[in-house]
Amino acid sequence: MFDLKEFQQRREQLLASMSVGIAIIPTALEAIRNRDSHYPYRFDSYFYYLTGFKEPESLLLL
């Protein structure tokens, strides 16, 4: 299991490095192999690094 505080600290570091503004960080979309078959989903590493979340089509808004 992982510690959720680690992800929170990473988001706080990102916010501290931004002087002003917002960050909209998407994760990967699901890729379709053919009409009725998907490739195995692979989340974006940078999104997981900040959130610990592995679901497709998600957004992190800071």
PDBQT receptor file of N, H, CA, C and O in Angstrom, charges set to zero:
ATOM      1  N   MET A   1       0.845  -1.185   0.000  1.00  0.00    +0.000 N 
ATOM      2  CA  MET A   1       0.000   0.000   0.000  1.00  0.00    +0.000 C 
ATOM      3  C   MET A   1       0.885   1.241   0.000  1.00  0.00    +0.000 C 
ATOM      4  O   MET A   1       2.045   1.184   0.410  1.00  0.00    +0.000 OA
ATOM      5  N   PHE A   2       0.357   2.320  -0.444  1.00  0.00    +0.000 N 
ATOM      6  H   PHE A   2      -0.585   2.367  -0.777  1.00  0.00    +0.000 HD
ATOM      7  CA  PHE A   2       1.124   3.560  -0.521  1.00  0.00    +0.000 C 
ATOM      8  C   PHE A   2       0.527   4.611   0.405  1.00  0.00    +0.000 C 
ATOM      9  O   PHE A   2      -0.629   4.516   0.817  1.00  0.00    +0.000 OA
ATOM     10  N   ASP A   3       1.322   5.591   0.714  1.00  0.00    +0.000 N 
ATOM     11  H   ASP A   3       2.261   5.667   0.380  1.00  0.00    +0.000 HD
ATOM     12  CA  ASP A   3       0.913   6.652   1.624  1.00  0.00    +0.000 C 
ATOM     13  C   ASP A   3       0.339   7.820   0.829  1.00  0.00    +0.000 C 
ATOM     14  O   ASP A   3       1.042   8.405   0.004  1.00  0.00    +0.000 OA
ATOM     15  N   LEU A   4      -0.909   8.167   1.057  1.00  0.00    +0.000 N 
ATOM     16  H   LEU A   4      -1.480   7.692   1.727  1.00  0.00    +0.000 HD
ATOM     17  CA  LEU A   4      -1.556   9.256   0.323  1.00  0.00    +0.000 C 
ATOM     18  C   LEU A   4      -0.906  10.605   0.599  1.00  0.00    +0.000 C 
ATOM     19  O   LEU A   4      -0.990  11.511  -0.230  1.00  0.00    +0.000 OA
ATOM     20  N   LYS A   5      -0.263  10.751   1.747  1.00  0.00    +0.000 N 
ATOM     21  H   LYS A   5      -0.195  10.015   2.421  1.00  0.00    +0.000 HD
ATOM     22  CA  LYS A   5       0.398  12.016   2.082  1.00  0.00    +0.000 C 
ATOM     23  C   LYS A   5       1.542  12.315   1.122  1.00  0.00    +0.000 C 
ATOM     24  O   LYS A   5       1.847  13.480   0.864  1.00  0.00    +0.000 OA
ATOM     25  N   GLU A   6       2.173  11.280   0.594  1.00  0.00    +0.000 N 
ATOM     26  H   GLU A   6       1.925  10.334   0.803  1.00  0.00    +0.000 HD
ATOM     27  CA  GLU A   6       3.256  11.469  -0.369  1.00  0.00    +0.000 C 
ATOM     28  C   GLU A   6       2.738  12.173  -1.625  1.00  0.00    +0.000 C 
ATOM     29  O   GLU A   6       3.380  13.094  -2.131  1.00  0.00    +0.000 OA
ATOM     30  N   PHE A   7       1.584  11.743  -2.124  1.00  0.00    +0.000 N 
ATOM     31  H   PHE A   7       1.062  10.995  -1.713  1.00  0.00    +0.000 HD
ATOM     32  CA  PHE A   7       0.989  12.371  -3.303  1.00  0.00    +0.000 C 
ATOM     33  C   PHE A   7       0.551  13.802  -2.985  1.00  0.00    +0.000 C 
ATOM     34  O   PHE A   7       0.711  14.701  -3.811  1.00  0.00    +0.000 OA
ATOM     35  N   GLN A   8       0.003  14.008  -1.799  1.00  0.00    +0.000 N 
ATOM     36  H   GLN A   8      -0.127  13.278  -1.128  1.00  0.00    +0.000 HD
ATOM     37  CA  GLN A   8      -0.404  15.348  -1.381  1.00  0.00    +0.000 C 
ATOM     38  C   GLN A   8       0.806  16.284  -1.324  1.00  0.00    +0.000 C 
ATOM     39  O   GLN A   8       0.714  17.433  -1.754  1.00  0.00    +0.000 OA
ATOM     40  N   GLN A   9       1.917  15.815  -0.810  1.00  0.00    +0.000 N 
ATOM     41  H   GLN A   9       1.992  14.881  -0.460  1.00  0.00    +0.000 HD
ATOM     42  CA  GLN A   9       3.130  16.638  -0.737  1.00  0.00    +0.000 C 
ATOM     43  C   GLN A   9       3.625  17.002  -2.130  1.00  0.00    +0.000 C 
ATOM     44  O   GLN A   9       4.078  18.125  -2.350  1.00  0.00    +0.000 OA
ATOM     45  N   ARG A  10       3.545  16.074  -3.064  1.00  0.00    +0.000 N 
ATOM     46  H   ARG A  10       3.178  15.161  -2.885  1.00  0.00    +0.000 HD
ATOM     47  CA  ARG A  10       3.969  16.356  -4.436  1.00  0.00    +0.000 C 
ATOM     48  C   ARG A  10       3.100  17.436  -5.067  1.00  0.00    +0.000 C 
ATOM     49  O   ARG A  10       3.606  18.320  -5.757  1.00  0.00    +0.000 OA
ATOM     50  N   ARG A  11       1.783  17.364  -4.830  1.00  0.00    +0.000 N 
ATOM     51  H   ARG A  11       1.372  16.646  -4.269  1.00  0.00    +0.000 HD
ATOM     52  CA  ARG A  11       0.882  18.407  -5.366  1.00  0.00    +0.000 C 
ATOM     53  C   ARG A  11       1.170  19.752  -4.714  1.00  0.00    +0.000 C 
ATOM     54  O   ARG A  11       1.147  20.786  -5.381  1.00  0.00    +0.000 OA
ATOM     55  N   GLU A  12       1.440  19.740  -3.426  1.00  0.00    +0.000 N 
ATOM     56  H   GLU A  12       1.459  18.900  -2.884  1.00  0.00    +0.000 HD
ATOM     57  CA  GLU A  12       1.765  20.989  -2.729  1.00  0.00    +0.000 C 
ATOM     58  C   GLU A  12       3.061  21.600  -3.259  1.00  0.00    +0.000 C 
ATOM     59  O   GLU A  12       3.167  22.821  -3.373  1.00  0.00    +0.000 OA
ATOM     60  N   GLN A  13       4.050  20.758  -3.585  1.00  0.00    +0.000 N 
ATOM     61  H   GLN A  13       3.964  19.766  -3.492  1.00  0.00    +0.000 HD
ATOM     62  CA  GLN A  13       5.302  21.260  -4.164  1.00  0.00    +0.000 C 
ATOM     63  C   GLN A  13       5.049  21.891  -5.531  1.00  0.00    +0.000 C 
ATOM     64  O   GLN A  13       5.619  22.933  -5.854  1.00  0.00    +0.000 OA
ATOM     65  N   LEU A  14       4.205  21.264  -6.322  1.00  0.00    +0.000 N 
ATOM     66  H   LEU A  14       3.742  20.418  -6.060  1.00  0.00    +0.000 HD
ATOM     67  CA  LEU A  14       3.866  21.833  -7.632  1.00  0.00    +0.000 C 
ATOM     68  C   LEU A  14       3.178  23.177  -7.467  1.00  0.00    +0.000 C 
ATOM     69  O   LEU A  14       3.519  24.137  -8.157  1.00  0.00    +0.000 OA
ATOM     70  N   LEU A  15       2.214  23.254  -6.561  1.00  0.00    +0.000 N 
ATOM     71  H   LEU A  15       1.937  22.474  -6.001  1.00  0.00    +0.000 HD
ATOM     72  CA  LEU A  15       1.517  24.519  -6.311  1.00  0.00    +0.000 C 
ATOM     73  C   LEU A  15       2.467  25.600  -5.818  1.00  0.00    +0.000 C 
ATOM     74  O   LEU A  15       2.337  26.761  -6.204  1.00  0.00    +0.000 OA
ATOM     75  N   ALA A  16       3.414  25.233  -4.976  1.00  0.00    +0.000 N 
ATOM     76  H   ALA A  16       3.519  24.290  -4.663  1.00  0.00    +0.000 HD
ATOM     77  CA  ALA A  16       4.374  26.207  -4.456  1.00  0.00    +0.000 C 
ATOM     78  C   ALA A  16       5.285  26.731  -5.560  1.00  0.00    +0.000 C 
ATOM     79  O   ALA A  16       5.722  27.881  -5.512  1.00  0.00    +0.000 OA
ATOM     80  N   SER A  17       5.574  25.889  -6.559  1.00  0.00    +0.000 N 
ATOM     81  H   SER A  17       5.218  24.955  -6.598  1.00  0.00    +0.000 HD
ATOM     82  CA  SER A  17       6.440  26.328  -7.654  1.00  0.00    +0.000 C 
ATOM     83  C   SER A  17       5.709  27.226  -8.644  1.00  0.00    +0.000 C 
ATOM     84  O   SER A  17       6.347  27.920  -9.437  1.00  0.00    +0.000 OA
ATOM     85  N   MET A  18       4.383  27.221  -8.608  1.00  0.00    +0.000 N 
ATOM     86  H   MET A  18       3.865  26.658  -7.965  1.00  0.00    +0.000 HD
ATOM     87  CA  MET A  18       3.581  28.094  -9.475  1.00  0.00    +0.000 C 
ATOM     88  C   MET A  18       3.315  29.386  -8.709  1.00  0.00    +0.000 C 
ATOM     89  O   MET A  18       2.771  29.350  -7.606  1.00  0.00    +0.000 OA
ATOM     90  N   SER A  19       3.684  30.495  -9.269  1.00  0.00    +0.000 N 
ATOM     91  H   SER A  19       4.126  30.524 -10.166  1.00  0.00    +0.000 HD
ATOM     92  CA  SER A  19       3.438  31.752  -8.555  1.00  0.00    +0.000 C 
ATOM     93  C   SER A  19       1.967  32.163  -8.646  1.00  0.00    +0.000 C 
ATOM     94  O   SER A  19       1.405  32.687  -7.684  1.00  0.00    +0.000 OA
ATOM     95  N   VAL A  20       1.357  31.930  -9.782  1.00  0.00    +0.000 N 
ATOM     96  H   VAL A  20       1.813  31.505 -10.564  1.00  0.00    +0.000 HD
ATOM     97  CA  VAL A  20      -0.046  32.283  -9.970  1.00  0.00    +0.000 C 
ATOM     98  C   VAL A  20      -0.608  31.418 -11.098  1.00  0.00    +0.000 C 
ATOM     99  O   VAL A  20       0.144  30.951 -11.954  1.00  0.00    +0.000 OA
ATOM    100  N   GLY A  21      -1.895  31.206 -11.104  1.00  0.00    +0.000 N 
ATOM    101  H   GLY A  21      -2.506  31.585 -10.409  1.00  0.00    +0.000 HD
ATOM    102  CA  GLY A  21      -2.524  30.462 -12.185  1.00  0.00    +0.000 C 
ATOM    103  C   GLY A  21      -3.076  29.131 -11.727  1.00  0.00    +0.000 C 
ATOM    104  O   GLY A  21      -3.144  28.829 -10.536  1.00  0.00    +0.000 OA
ATOM    105  N   ILE A  22      -3.466  28.345 -12.716  1.00  0.00    +0.000 N 
ATOM    106  H   ILE A  22      -3.411  28.590 -13.684  1.00  0.00    +0.000 HD
ATOM    107  CA  ILE A  22      -4.010  27.022 -12.447  1.00  0.00    +0.000 C 
ATOM    108  C   ILE A  22      -3.241  25.991 -13.267  1.00  0.00    +0.000 C 
ATOM    109  O   ILE A  22      -2.595  26.334 -14.257  1.00  0.00    +0.000 OA
ATOM    110  N   ALA A  23      -3.312  24.753 -12.857  1.00  0.00    +0.000 N 
ATOM    111  H   ALA A  23      -3.837  24.475 -12.053  1.00  0.00    +0.000 HD
ATOM    112  CA  ALA A  23      -2.738  23.643 -13.610  1.00  0.00    +0.000 C 
ATOM    113  C   ALA A  23      -3.848  22.645 -13.901  1.00  0.00    +0.000 C 
ATOM    114  O   ALA A  23      -4.545  22.195 -12.991  1.00  0.00    +0.000 OA
ATOM    115  N   ILE A  24      -4.007  22.307 -15.162  1.00  0.00    +0.000 N 
ATOM    116  H   ILE A  24      -3.441  22.673 -15.901  1.00  0.00    +0.000 HD
ATOM    117  CA  ILE A  24      -4.950  21.278 -15.583  1.00  0.00    +0.000 C 
ATOM    118  C   ILE A  24      -4.118  20.148 -16.160  1.00  0.00    +0.000 C 
ATOM    119  O   ILE A  24      -3.493  20.297 -17.210  1.00  0.00    +0.000 OA
ATOM    120  N   ILE A  25      -4.113  19.020 -15.468  1.00  0.00    +0.000 N 
ATOM    121  H   ILE A  25      -4.620  18.899 -14.615  1.00  0.00    +0.000 HD
ATOM    122  CA  ILE A  25      -3.251  17.907 -15.844  1.00  0.00    +0.000 C 
ATOM    123  C   ILE A  25      -4.130  16.690 -16.140  1.00  0.00    +0.000 C 
ATOM    124  O   ILE A  25      -4.726  16.115 -15.230  1.00  0.00    +0.000 OA
ATOM    125  N   PRO A  26      -4.210  16.300 -17.422  1.00  0.00    +0.000 N 
ATOM    126  CA  PRO A  26      -5.010  15.126 -17.787  1.00  0.00    +0.000 C 
ATOM    127  C   PRO A  26      -4.192  13.854 -17.720  1.00  0.00    +0.000 C 
ATOM    128  O   PRO A  26      -2.962  13.890 -17.760  1.00  0.00    +0.000 OA
ATOM    129  N   THR A  27      -4.872  12.746 -17.621  1.00  0.00    +0.000 N 
ATOM    130  H   THR A  27      -5.871  12.717 -17.588  1.00  0.00    +0.000 HD
ATOM    131  CA  THR A  27      -4.214  11.454 -17.766  1.00  0.00    +0.000 C 
ATOM    132  C   THR A  27      -4.536  10.904 -19.149  1.00  0.00    +0.000 C 
ATOM    133  O   THR A  27      -5.269  11.529 -19.916  1.00  0.00    +0.000 OA
ATOM    134  N   ALA A  28      -4.002   9.763 -19.459  1.00  0.00    +0.000 N 
ATOM    135  H   ALA A  28      -3.406   9.255 -18.836  1.00  0.00    +0.000 HD
ATOM    136  CA  ALA A  28      -4.164   9.184 -20.789  1.00  0.00    +0.000 C 
ATOM    137  C   ALA A  28      -5.606   8.757 -21.054  1.00  0.00    +0.000 C 
ATOM    138  O   ALA A  28      -6.359   8.416 -20.142  1.00  0.00    +0.000 OA
ATOM    139  N   LEU A  29      -5.956   8.789 -22.326  1.00  0.00    +0.000 N 
ATOM    140  H   LEU A  29      -5.344   9.066 -23.067  1.00  0.00    +0.000 HD
ATOM    141  CA  LEU A  29      -7.242   8.266 -22.768  1.00  0.00    +0.000 C 
ATOM    142  C   LEU A  29      -7.085   6.776 -23.058  1.00  0.00    +0.000 C 
ATOM    143  O   LEU A  29      -5.975   6.280 -23.249  1.00  0.00    +0.000 OA
ATOM    144  N   GLU A  30      -8.194   6.087 -23.087  1.00  0.00    +0.000 N 
ATOM    145  H   GLU A  30      -9.096   6.490 -22.933  1.00  0.00    +0.000 HD
ATOM    146  CA  GLU A  30      -8.148   4.685 -23.485  1.00  0.00    +0.000 C 
ATOM    147  C   GLU A  30      -7.943   4.620 -24.996  1.00  0.00    +0.000 C 
ATOM    148  O   GLU A  30      -8.543   5.396 -25.739  1.00  0.00    +0.000 OA
ATOM    149  N   ALA A  31      -7.113   3.712 -25.444  1.00  0.00    +0.000 N 
ATOM    150  H   ALA A  31      -6.626   3.081 -24.840  1.00  0.00    +0.000 HD
ATOM    151  CA  ALA A  31      -6.842   3.559 -26.867  1.00  0.00    +0.000 C 
ATOM    152  C   ALA A  31      -7.615   2.362 -27.415  1.00  0.00    +0.000 C 
ATOM    153  O   ALA A  31      -7.584   1.267 -26.853  1.00  0.00    +0.000 OA
ATOM    154  N   ILE A  32      -8.307   2.600 -28.524  1.00  0.00    +0.000 N 
ATOM    155  H   ILE A  32      -8.332   3.489 -28.981  1.00  0.00    +0.000 HD
ATOM    156  CA  ILE A  32      -9.092   1.546 -29.158  1.00  0.00    +0.000 C 
ATOM    157  C   ILE A  32      -8.214   0.800 -30.158  1.00  0.00    +0.000 C 
ATOM    158  O   ILE A  32      -7.565   1.409 -31.008  1.00  0.00    +0.000 OA
ATOM    159  N   ARG A  33      -8.204  -0.511 -30.045  1.00  0.00    +0.000 N 
ATOM    160  H   ARG A  33      -8.732  -1.005 -29.354  1.00  0.00    +0.000 HD
ATOM    161  CA  ARG A  33      -7.423  -1.343 -30.967  1.00  0.00    +0.000 C 
ATOM    162  C   ARG A  33      -8.198  -1.540 -32.274  1.00  0.00    +0.000 C 
ATOM    163  O   ARG A  33      -7.647  -1.377 -33.363  1.00  0.00    +0.000 OA
ATOM    164  N   ASN A  34      -9.459  -1.886 -32.154  1.00  0.00    +0.000 N 
ATOM    165  H   ASN A  34      -9.907  -2.018 -31.269  1.00  0.00    +0.000 HD
ATOM    166  CA  ASN A  34     -10.361  -1.956 -33.295  1.00  0.00    +0.000 C 
ATOM    167  C   ASN A  34     -11.756  -1.644 -32.775  1.00  0.00    +0.000 C 
ATOM    168  O   ASN A  34     -11.873  -1.149 -31.654  1.00  0.00    +0.000 OA
ATOM    169  N   ARG A  35     -12.762  -1.892 -33.488  1.00  0.00    +0.000 N 
ATOM    170  H   ARG A  35     -12.667  -2.294 -34.399  1.00  0.00    +0.000 HD
ATOM    171  CA  ARG A  35     -14.100  -1.419 -33.116  1.00  0.00    +0.000 C 
ATOM    172  C   ARG A  35     -14.575  -1.856 -31.731  1.00  0.00    +0.000 C 
ATOM    173  O   ARG A  35     -15.252  -1.092 -31.043  1.00  0.00    +0.000 OA
ATOM    174  N   ASP A  36     -14.239  -3.039 -31.327  1.00  0.00    +0.000 N 
ATOM    175  H   ASP A  36     -13.689  -3.660 -31.886  1.00  0.00    +0.000 HD
ATOM    176  CA  ASP A  36     -14.770  -3.537 -30.059  1.00  0.00    +0.000 C 
ATOM    177  C   ASP A  36     -13.696  -4.037 -29.097  1.00  0.00    +0.000 C 
ATOM    178  O   ASP A  36     -13.992  -4.808 -28.184  1.00  0.00    +0.000 OA
ATOM    179  N   SER A  37     -12.467  -3.607 -29.292  1.00  0.00    +0.000 N 
ATOM    180  H   SER A  37     -12.227  -2.981 -30.034  1.00  0.00    +0.000 HD
ATOM    181  CA  SER A  37     -11.381  -4.063 -28.435  1.00  0.00    +0.000 C 
ATOM    182  C   SER A  37     -10.457  -2.900 -28.090  1.00  0.00    +0.000 C 
ATOM    183  O   SER A  37     -10.086  -2.107 -28.956  1.00  0.00    +0.000 OA
ATOM    184  N   HIS A  38     -10.096  -2.811 -26.823  1.00  0.00    +0.000 N 
ATOM    185  H   HIS A  38     -10.398  -3.455 -26.119  1.00  0.00    +0.000 HD
ATOM    186  CA  HIS A  38      -9.203  -1.743 -26.356  1.00  0.00    +0.000 C 
ATOM    187  C   HIS A  38      -7.824  -2.317 -26.052  1.00  0.00    +0.000 C 
ATOM    188  O   HIS A  38      -7.681  -3.482 -25.682  1.00  0.00    +0.000 OA
ATOM    189  N   TYR A  39      -6.826  -1.473 -26.219  1.00  0.00    +0.000 N 
ATOM    190  H   TYR A  39      -6.942  -0.526 -26.520  1.00  0.00    +0.000 HD
ATOM    191  CA  TYR A  39      -5.504  -1.840 -25.725  1.00  0.00    +0.000 C 
ATOM    192  C   TYR A  39      -5.555  -1.833 -24.198  1.00  0.00    +0.000 C 
ATOM    193  O   TYR A  39      -6.381  -1.123 -23.625  1.00  0.00    +0.000 OA
ATOM    194  N   PRO A  40      -4.707  -2.591 -23.528  1.00  0.00    +0.000 N 
ATOM    195  CA  PRO A  40      -4.651  -2.503 -22.070  1.00  0.00    +0.000 C 
ATOM    196  C   PRO A  40      -4.334  -1.060 -21.654  1.00  0.00    +0.000 C 
ATOM    197  O   PRO A  40      -3.443  -0.426 -22.219  1.00  0.00    +0.000 OA
ATOM    198  N   TYR A  41      -5.056  -0.564 -20.684  1.00  0.00    +0.000 N 
ATOM    199  H   TYR A  41      -5.779  -1.080 -20.225  1.00  0.00    +0.000 HD
ATOM    200  CA  TYR A  41      -4.887   0.836 -20.279  1.00  0.00    +0.000 C 
ATOM    201  C   TYR A  41      -3.567   1.038 -19.548  1.00  0.00    +0.000 C 
ATOM    202  O   TYR A  41      -3.199   0.257 -18.670  1.00  0.00    +0.000 OA
ATOM    203  N   ARG A  42      -2.868   2.095 -19.923  1.00  0.00    +0.000 N 
ATOM    204  H   ARG A  42      -3.168   2.730 -20.636  1.00  0.00    +0.000 HD
ATOM    205  CA  ARG A  42      -1.633   2.499 -19.237  1.00  0.00    +0.000 C 
ATOM    206  C   ARG A  42      -1.773   3.971 -18.880  1.00  0.00    +0.000 C 
ATOM    207  O   ARG A  42      -1.822   4.827 -19.763  1.00  0.00    +0.000 OA
ATOM    208  N   PHE A  43      -1.838   4.261 -17.593  1.00  0.00    +0.000 N 
ATOM    209  H   PHE A  43      -1.799   3.566 -16.876  1.00  0.00    +0.000 HD
ATOM    210  CA  PHE A  43      -1.972   5.638 -17.110  1.00  0.00    +0.000 C 
ATOM    211  C   PHE A  43      -0.677   6.400 -17.366  1.00  0.00    +0.000 C 
ATOM    212  O   PHE A  43       0.387   5.800 -17.522  1.00  0.00    +0.000 OA
ATOM    213  N   ASP A  44      -0.779   7.734 -17.407  1.00  0.00    +0.000 N 
ATOM    214  H   ASP A  44      -1.643   8.221 -17.279  1.00  0.00    +0.000 HD
ATOM    215  CA  ASP A  44       0.405   8.579 -17.562  1.00  0.00    +0.000 C 
ATOM    216  C   ASP A  44       1.176   8.626 -16.249  1.00  0.00    +0.000 C 
ATOM    217  O   ASP A  44       0.588   8.801 -15.181  1.00  0.00    +0.000 OA
ATOM    218  N   SER A  45       2.476   8.472 -16.333  1.00  0.00    +0.000 N 
ATOM    219  H   SER A  45       2.953   8.330 -17.201  1.00  0.00    +0.000 HD
ATOM    220  CA  SER A  45       3.322   8.429 -15.142  1.00  0.00    +0.000 C 
ATOM    221  C   SER A  45       3.273   9.726 -14.355  1.00  0.00    +0.000 C 
ATOM    222  O   SER A  45       3.221   9.698 -13.126  1.00  0.00    +0.000 OA
ATOM    223  N   TYR A  46       3.289  10.873 -15.046  1.00  0.00    +0.000 N 
ATOM    224  H   TYR A  46       3.332  10.896 -16.045  1.00  0.00    +0.000 HD
ATOM    225  CA  TYR A  46       3.276  12.152 -14.330  1.00  0.00    +0.000 C 
ATOM    226  C   TYR A  46       1.969  12.354 -13.576  1.00  0.00    +0.000 C 
ATOM    227  O   TYR A  46       1.966  12.934 -12.490  1.00  0.00    +0.000 OA
ATOM    228  N   PHE A  47       0.860  11.886 -14.135  1.00  0.00    +0.000 N 
ATOM    229  H   PHE A  47       0.862  11.415 -15.017  1.00  0.00    +0.000 HD
ATOM    230  CA  PHE A  47      -0.429  11.999 -13.464  1.00  0.00    +0.000 C 
ATOM    231  C   PHE A  47      -0.447  11.125 -12.212  1.00  0.00    +0.000 C 
ATOM    232  O   PHE A  47      -0.883  11.559 -11.146  1.00  0.00    +0.000 OA
ATOM    233  N   TYR A  48       0.032   9.887 -12.355  1.00  0.00    +0.000 N 
ATOM    234  H   TYR A  48       0.386   9.534 -13.221  1.00  0.00    +0.000 HD
ATOM    235  CA  TYR A  48       0.081   8.980 -11.214  1.00  0.00    +0.000 C 
ATOM    236  C   TYR A  48       1.025   9.513 -10.135  1.00  0.00    +0.000 C 
ATOM    237  O   TYR A  48       0.740   9.382  -8.945  1.00  0.00    +0.000 OA
ATOM    238  N   TYR A  49       2.135  10.106 -10.540  1.00  0.00    +0.000 N 
ATOM    239  H   TYR A  49       2.366  10.212 -11.507  1.00  0.00    +0.000 HD
ATOM    240  CA  TYR A  49       3.112  10.671  -9.597  1.00  0.00    +0.000 C 
ATOM    241  C   TYR A  49       2.459  11.713  -8.692  1.00  0.00    +0.000 C 
ATOM    242  O   TYR A  49       2.800  11.811  -7.513  1.00  0.00    +0.000 OA
ATOM    243  N   LEU A  50       1.531  12.484  -9.232  1.00  0.00    +0.000 N 
ATOM    244  H   LEU A  50       1.254  12.405 -10.189  1.00  0.00    +0.000 HD
ATOM    245  CA  LEU A  50       0.869  13.532  -8.457  1.00  0.00    +0.000 C 
ATOM    246  C   LEU A  50      -0.387  13.061  -7.728  1.00  0.00    +0.000 C 
ATOM    247  O   LEU A  50      -0.767  13.646  -6.714  1.00  0.00    +0.000 OA
ATOM    248  N   THR A  51      -1.033  12.011  -8.234  1.00  0.00    +0.000 N 
ATOM    249  H   THR A  51      -0.724  11.536  -9.057  1.00  0.00    +0.000 HD
ATOM    250  CA  THR A  51      -2.336  11.643  -7.685  1.00  0.00    +0.000 C 
ATOM    251  C   THR A  51      -2.422  10.237  -7.089  1.00  0.00    +0.000 C 
ATOM    252  O   THR A  51      -3.159  10.019  -6.128  1.00  0.00    +0.000 OA
ATOM    253  N   GLY A  52      -1.680   9.289  -7.646  1.00  0.00    +0.000 N 
ATOM    254  H   GLY A  52      -1.081   9.466  -8.427  1.00  0.00    +0.000 HD
ATOM    255  CA  GLY A  52      -1.836   7.898  -7.234  1.00  0.00    +0.000 C 
ATOM    256  C   GLY A  52      -3.091   7.272  -7.806  1.00  0.00    +0.000 C 
ATOM    257  O   GLY A  52      -3.530   6.218  -7.345  1.00  0.00    +0.000 OA
ATOM    258  N   PHE A  53      -3.675   7.922  -8.817  1.00  0.00    +0.000 N 
ATOM    259  H   PHE A  53      -3.318   8.778  -9.191  1.00  0.00    +0.000 HD
ATOM    260  CA  PHE A  53      -4.949   7.513  -9.399  1.00  0.00    +0.000 C 
ATOM    261  C   PHE A  53      -4.703   6.880 -10.759  1.00  0.00    +0.000 C 
ATOM    262  O   PHE A  53      -3.976   7.450 -11.573  1.00  0.00    +0.000 OA
ATOM    263  N   LYS A  54      -5.288   5.720 -11.028  1.00  0.00    +0.000 N 
ATOM    264  H   LYS A  54      -5.879   5.257 -10.367  1.00  0.00    +0.000 HD
ATOM    265  CA  LYS A  54      -5.007   4.964 -12.243  1.00  0.00    +0.000 C 
ATOM    266  C   LYS A  54      -6.184   4.877 -13.220  1.00  0.00    +0.000 C 
ATOM    267  O   LYS A  54      -6.123   4.095 -14.168  1.00  0.00    +0.000 OA
ATOM    268  N   GLU A  55      -7.225   5.636 -13.025  1.00  0.00    +0.000 N 
ATOM    269  H   GLU A  55      -7.275   6.272 -12.254  1.00  0.00    +0.000 HD
ATOM    270  CA  GLU A  55      -8.408   5.544 -13.892  1.00  0.00    +0.000 C 
ATOM    271  C   GLU A  55      -8.228   6.373 -15.159  1.00  0.00    +0.000 C 
ATOM    272  O   GLU A  55      -7.632   7.449 -15.113  1.00  0.00    +0.000 OA
ATOM    273  N   PRO A  56      -8.736   5.885 -16.287  1.00  0.00    +0.000 N 
ATOM    274  CA  PRO A  56      -8.615   6.616 -17.556  1.00  0.00    +0.000 C 
ATOM    275  C   PRO A  56      -9.489   7.865 -17.587  1.00  0.00    +0.000 C 
ATOM    276  O   PRO A  56     -10.468   7.986 -16.851  1.00  0.00    +0.000 OA
ATOM    277  N   GLU A  57      -9.099   8.791 -18.467  1.00  0.00    +0.000 N 
ATOM    278  H   GLU A  57      -8.304   8.692 -19.065  1.00  0.00    +0.000 HD
ATOM    279  CA  GLU A  57      -9.862  10.009 -18.749  1.00  0.00    +0.000 C 
ATOM    280  C   GLU A  57     -10.134  10.830 -17.498  1.00  0.00    +0.000 C 
ATOM    281  O   GLU A  57     -11.247  11.321 -17.308  1.00  0.00    +0.000 OA
ATOM    282  N   SER A  58      -9.146  10.979 -16.659  1.00  0.00    +0.000 N 
ATOM    283  H   SER A  58      -8.242  10.580 -16.813  1.00  0.00    +0.000 HD
ATOM    284  CA  SER A  58      -9.262  11.770 -15.426  1.00  0.00    +0.000 C 
ATOM    285  C   SER A  58      -8.492  13.075 -15.568  1.00  0.00    +0.000 C 
ATOM    286  O   SER A  58      -7.615  13.205 -16.422  1.00  0.00    +0.000 OA
ATOM    287  N   LEU A  59      -8.830  14.029 -14.727  1.00  0.00    +0.000 N 
ATOM    288  H   LEU A  59      -9.542  13.924 -14.033  1.00  0.00    +0.000 HD
ATOM    289  CA  LEU A  59      -8.152  15.331 -14.701  1.00  0.00    +0.000 C 
ATOM    290  C   LEU A  59      -7.744  15.672 -13.290  1.00  0.00    +0.000 C 
ATOM    291  O   LEU A  59      -8.442  15.353 -12.327  1.00  0.00    +0.000 OA
ATOM    292  N   LEU A  60      -6.592  16.331 -13.180  1.00  0.00    +0.000 N 
ATOM    293  H   LEU A  60      -6.026  16.590 -13.962  1.00  0.00    +0.000 HD
ATOM    294  CA  LEU A  60      -6.162  16.923 -11.911  1.00  0.00    +0.000 C 
ATOM    295  C   LEU A  60      -6.199  18.422 -12.129  1.00  0.00    +0.000 C 
ATOM    296  O   LEU A  60      -5.535  18.936 -13.029  1.00  0.00    +0.000 OA
ATOM    297  N   LEU A  61      -6.950  19.111 -11.335  1.00  0.00    +0.000 N 
ATOM    298  H   LEU A  61      -7.490  18.693 -10.604  1.00  0.00    +0.000 HD
ATOM    299  CA  LEU A  61      -7.076  20.565 -11.436  1.00  0.00    +0.000 C 
ATOM    300  C   LEU A  61      -6.532  21.188 -10.165  1.00  0.00    +0.000 C 
ATOM    301  O   LEU A  61      -7.056  20.953  -9.076  1.00  0.00    +0.000 OA
ATOM    302  N   LEU A  62      -5.478  21.987 -10.305  1.00  0.00    +0.000 N 
ATOM    303  H   LEU A  62      -5.053  22.178 -11.189  1.00  0.00    +0.000 HD
ATOM    304  CA  LEU A  62      -4.857  22.658  -9.156  1.00  0.00    +0.000 C 
ATOM    305  C   LEU A  62      -4.940  24.151  -9.367  1.00  0.00    +0.000 C 
ATOM    306  O   LEU A  62      -4.478  24.920  -8.524  1.00  0.00    +0.000 OA
TER     307      LEU A  62
